[in-house]
């Protein structure tokens, strides 16, 4: 029996000047108790499809141009979601159909305790008393495997980790035992181990409650772990659909083939990653196997490169670096307790290499990167750059070195000043460090950098909000390059991007590394990406380096149980 049927559904959204067709004749069925994965890049129509099922798109900015969304109710009636009145819709939305959103921090109310937010949903859709509702919330928190559920009940969202917040969102979605659960990118930017736990949790809840799941993601590796069938969306149209094994073993459309190919392989290392656009263009030219065009880096080539790389003196030397944070006292006279963000870190970073830092959230990756730049002050140890100990330099003494040491942050939207044009964003650090004699030369250099990262002169005059996520990340890269740095920390700089955009950015970073003779620290929770990018890799856990060595060697023969756990958590196609 089909729980959800979408028949020939088409939708337009209102743009600045005209209406734009977003969904084109989308048709598929979701049987009861089954999981369908909807895959595609940003802008393909995945989230719009999900929001249309929930009827969460305002009629002021959308209009249906054809088709219907039919949902099967417990009383054996099929209703058209778009024909229901607001009162009828309220009985379906939240109760029979629930949704987990991509970013739990923006979905949860920051000023209401987590438990109260679920109590509010129960109050709206059930007749439970306050005591029974509280017991139900605790039961849900136990079911989604949250530690200390009573404490989580009274915690605010900002007090929880990303994985815990997502489990609270799942508990809220499950509170009324829905027939259909829509999961919209529920694991994007989460650690691979947390991601694996969330996927297993959704699968377990689905089997226990016999509900249907519509799982939306841009990552085919993730969707392979949870789905029975896959639907591939491209520019608002379904280009391919079928059983998981069928799609993965024999993808028919070049767009699906491109999505599969552009994720870094764990078995081989290509010199350049394929992208979706390159696959589609190759098929348009009539090439049967576009992957033949992509050369593999051999072990001999890497060994020769590393012999030359590590024969030189280190560019940066880290000696016994530690950073600790004071915990809040239980009461006035209790002893102050500390937790280590970094504990006795020793690392050498060589000019021209990419050193990968991998580990779960809270392991100390970002703390190490920021301490290296003296954005966080260390408590112990030394940071030596080009033979100079910079650990205790004053901010004034550090200023000339700032242009050499740059960082690309995870979220380009929050790291770029929304009030500055892209041109001003690039020229401001040049002006601060007195690079080039006048504005004309700085402007010329800024435009050259923009063109080098795949943008153009017209983007110089625009603001960050006018760009896509991938374009904003290119702007962040351009800003780092504007001051001619020697060393760049890439802190989760591709974790929230589509796999195809991720491939473009990774290729760009590798090209820029060779062209500008850069040295990288590449921070990520995704071991497959770190392995592809890195010469050597350091695995971090609880502020310590637990494994350190050549990237391929660590993957092939991990020495610690923790590293094996990270490798096993990577979604495998």
Buried (B, 14 or more C-beta within 10 A) or exposed (E): EBBBBBBEBBBBBEEEEEEEBBBBBBEBBBBBBBBBBBBBBBBBBBBBBBBBBBBEBEEEEBEBBEBBBBBBEEEEEEBEBBEBEEEEBEEBBBBBBBBBBBBBEEBBEEEEBBBBBBBBBBEEBBEBEEEEBBEBBBEBBEBBEBEEBEEBBEBEBEEBBBBBBBBBBBBBBBBBEBBBBBBBBBBBBBBBBBBBBBBEBBBEBBEEBEBBBBBBBBBBBBBBBBBBBBBBBBBBBBBBBBEBEBBBEEBEBBBBBBBBBBBBBBEEBBEBBBBBBBBBBBBEEEBEEBEEEBEEBEEEEBEEBBEEBBEEEBBBBBBEBBBBEEEEEEEEEEEEEEEBBBBBBEBBBBBBBBBBBBBBBBBBBBBBBBBBBBEBEBBBBBBBBBEEEBBEBEEEEEEEBBBBBBBBBBBBBEBBEEEBBBBBBBBBBBEEBEBBEEEEEBBEBBBEBBBBBBBEEEBBEBBBEEBEBBBBBBBBBBBBBBBBBBBBBBBBBBBBBBBBBBBBBBBBBBEBBEEEEBBBBBBBBBBBBBBBBBBBBBBBBBBBBBBBBBBBEBBEEBBEEBBEBBBEBBBEB
